[in-house]
Amino acid sequence: MAKALFGHVGGSDPRMVQEMRRLQNRVRDLEAEVSRLQARNDQLSMAVTEVSGSSDREPALA
């Protein structure tokens, strides 16, 4: 895999290494954002389930 990214002849280009690190950091940040959004979505889904499950609402509106 590394050969495909850096080429099989010659050493690593410092600019390529820097770009790879930048992209790895970006992927890590995006994965953390996805986890945060999934957790928030779960919270909101539970809140909606609790509200729609209450018996004091009109059946047509439930």
N, CA, C and O of each residue as an XYZ file, in Angstrom:
248
protein
N       0.819     -1.193      0.000
C       0.000      0.000      0.000
C       0.858      1.249      0.000
O       0.593      2.196     -0.740
N       1.900      1.249      0.843
C       2.776      2.414      0.908
C       3.455      2.654     -0.427
O       3.664      3.799     -0.827
N       3.801      1.575     -1.116
C       4.428      1.735     -2.427
C       3.475      2.413     -3.397
O       3.891      3.236     -4.212
N       2.218      2.074     -3.309
C       1.237      2.695     -4.198
C       1.081      4.174     -3.889
O       0.849      4.975     -4.794
N       1.207      4.544     -2.618
C       1.045      5.942     -2.240
C       2.291      6.774     -2.520
O       2.186      7.913     -2.976
N       3.450      6.222     -2.254
C       4.684      6.987     -2.378
C       5.485      6.661     -3.630
O       6.453      7.358     -3.935
N       5.115      5.644     -4.345
C       5.881      5.240     -5.506
C       6.921      4.220     -5.098
O       7.457      4.281     -3.991
N       7.207      3.291     -5.977
C       8.128      2.221     -5.627
C       9.575      2.551     -5.924
O      10.455      1.734     -5.651
N       9.850      3.718     -6.472
C      11.225      4.131     -6.739
C      11.481      5.439     -6.000
O      10.672      6.364     -6.067
N      12.589      5.512     -5.306
C      12.946      6.748     -4.624
C      12.359      6.824     -3.226
O      11.595      5.957     -2.801
N      12.735      7.879     -2.526
C      12.292      8.070     -1.150
C      10.985      8.831     -1.076
O      10.378      9.171     -2.092
N      10.576      9.085      0.132
C       9.334      9.816      0.366
C       9.547     11.300      0.123
O      10.534     11.888      0.567
N       8.613     11.882     -0.582
C       8.621     13.321     -0.809
C       8.075     13.988      0.455
O       6.971     13.655      0.886
N       8.812     14.914      1.056
C       8.345     15.557      2.294
C       6.975     16.229      2.138
O       6.189     16.260      3.085
N       6.693     16.760      0.962
C       5.383     17.378      0.744
C       4.279     16.330      0.753
O       3.178     16.564      1.251
N       4.603     15.169      0.189
C       3.623     14.078      0.175
C       3.366     13.587      1.599
O       2.221     13.330      1.970
N       4.422     13.457      2.391
C       4.279     13.017      3.776
C       3.450     14.031      4.561
O       2.581     13.652      5.347
N       3.714     15.302      4.351
C       2.960     16.353      5.040
C       1.486     16.314      4.640
O       0.605     16.459      5.488
N       1.223     16.119      3.363
C      -0.159     16.047      2.892
C      -0.863     14.809      3.456
O      -2.037     14.879      3.821
N      -0.162     13.692      3.529
C      -0.743     12.478      4.097
C      -1.099     12.697      5.569
O      -2.164     12.272      6.017
N      -0.232     13.344      6.310
C      -0.518     13.626      7.718
C      -1.708     14.557      7.863
O      -2.554     14.370      8.738
N      -1.768     15.561      6.999
C      -2.894     16.492      7.033
C      -4.202     15.756      6.750
O      -5.208     15.988      7.420
N      -4.183     14.879      5.768
C      -5.386     14.130      5.423
C      -5.774     13.148      6.535
O      -6.959     12.973      6.822
N      -4.788     12.517      7.154
C      -5.073     11.608      8.261
C      -5.715     12.357      9.428
O      -6.649     11.858     10.057
N      -5.211     13.548      9.709
C      -5.800     14.373     10.768
C      -7.230     14.777     10.414
O      -8.113     14.789     11.271
N      -7.445     15.106      9.151
C      -8.789     15.502      8.705
C      -9.767     14.330      8.834
O     -10.901     14.505      9.280
N      -9.318     13.138      8.441
C     -10.167     11.952      8.566
C     -10.495     11.700     10.036
O     -11.640     11.398     10.373
N      -9.500     11.823     10.908
C      -9.724     11.629     12.340
C     -10.746     12.637     12.864
O     -11.635     12.280     13.637
N     -10.615     13.901     12.441
C     -11.571     14.932     12.866
C     -12.982     14.624     12.369
O     -13.954     14.784     13.107
N     -13.090     14.182     11.115
C     -14.399     13.863     10.558
C     -15.019     12.649     11.239
O     -16.229     12.616     11.458
N     -14.209     11.661     11.573
C     -14.728     10.495     12.286
C     -15.249     10.887     13.665
O     -16.273     10.374     14.116
N     -14.543     11.797     14.335
C     -15.000     12.277     15.637
C     -16.313     13.044     15.496
O     -17.197     12.923     16.344
N     -16.441     13.822     14.439
C     -17.675     14.572     14.187
C     -18.830     13.620     13.917
O     -19.938     13.832     14.411
N     -18.585     12.583     13.146
C     -19.628     11.592     12.872
C     -20.076     10.934     14.168
O     -21.274     10.750     14.383
N     -19.143     10.580     15.027
C     -19.495      9.965     16.311
C     -20.328     10.912     17.160
O     -21.309     10.500     17.779
N     -19.940     12.171     17.188
C     -20.683     13.167     17.958
C     -22.097     13.327     17.411
O     -23.057     13.393     18.179
N     -22.226     13.388     16.096
C     -23.541     13.547     15.485
C     -24.412     12.301     15.677
O     -25.622     12.418     15.866
N     -23.812     11.125     15.629
C     -24.579      9.904     15.882
C     -25.111      9.881     17.306
O     -26.258      9.497     17.539
N     -24.286     10.288     18.252
C     -24.719     10.327     19.647
C     -25.858     11.334     19.811
O     -26.836     11.055     20.505
N     -25.738     12.483     19.187
C     -26.794     13.504     19.277
C     -28.071     13.003     18.612
O     -29.167     13.232     19.124
N     -27.940     12.335     17.496
C     -29.101     11.779     16.805
C     -29.801     10.741     17.689
O     -31.030     10.698     17.749
N     -29.025      9.920     18.362
C     -29.603      8.933     19.272
C     -30.376      9.620     20.396
O     -31.461      9.175     20.768
N     -29.819     10.702     20.934
C     -30.499     11.447     21.997
C     -31.826     12.012     21.495
O     -32.850     11.914     22.172
N     -31.795     12.599     20.311
C     -33.012     13.187     19.751
C     -34.047     12.109     19.431
O     -35.241     12.320     19.641
N     -33.610     10.978     18.934
C     -34.531      9.880     18.626
C     -35.207      9.380     19.888
O     -36.405      9.095     19.882
N     -34.452      9.270     20.971
C     -35.036      8.831     22.236
C     -36.036      9.863     22.744
O     -37.087      9.498     23.273
N     -35.724     11.137     22.591
C     -36.635     12.188     23.035
C     -37.942     12.143     22.245
O     -39.020     12.305     22.817
N     -37.850     11.926     20.957
C     -39.054     11.849     20.125
C     -39.869     10.626     20.507
O     -41.097     10.693     20.567
N     -39.206      9.519     20.764
C     -39.899      8.290     21.161
C     -40.625      8.492     22.481
O     -41.753      8.029     22.647
N     -39.991      9.178     23.417
C     -40.620      9.432     24.719
C     -41.835     10.329     24.561
O     -42.868     10.082     25.185
N     -41.732     11.357     23.745
C     -42.843     12.294     23.553
C     -43.985     11.609     22.823
O     -45.145     11.778     23.200
N     -43.684     10.846     21.795
C     -44.757     10.204     21.022
C     -45.380      9.050     21.796
O     -46.474      8.599     21.456
N     -44.705      8.571     22.825
C     -45.235      7.477     23.621
C     -46.128      7.925     24.754
O     -46.724      7.085     25.428
N     -46.241      9.221     24.987
C     -47.069      9.684     26.105
C     -48.547      9.509     25.768
O     -48.955      9.674     24.618
N     -49.345      9.173     26.783
C     -50.751      8.832     26.566
C     -51.665     10.055     26.567
O     -52.855      9.911     26.285
N     -51.162     11.246     26.870
C     -52.027     12.407     26.946
C     -52.226     13.086     25.594
O     -52.913     14.104     25.513
N     -51.646     12.547     24.551
C     -51.807     13.143     23.220
C     -53.016     12.531     22.522
O     -53.437     11.416     22.829
N     -53.549     13.270     21.598
C     -54.642     12.767     20.786
C     -54.144     11.597     19.932
O     -53.039     11.665     19.394
N     -54.923     10.541     19.796
C     -54.486      9.380     19.014
C     -54.150      9.745     17.568
O     -53.228      9.174     16.987
N     -54.881     10.681     16.989
C     -54.616     11.059     15.596
C     -53.303     11.803     15.458
O     -52.711     11.834     14.379
N     -52.848     12.398     16.539
C     -51.610     13.161     16.483
C     -50.407     12.344     16.910
O     -49.278     12.807     16.749
N     -50.595     11.188     17.431
C     -49.501     10.369     17.937
C     -48.721      9.754     16.809
O     -47.757      9.027     17.050
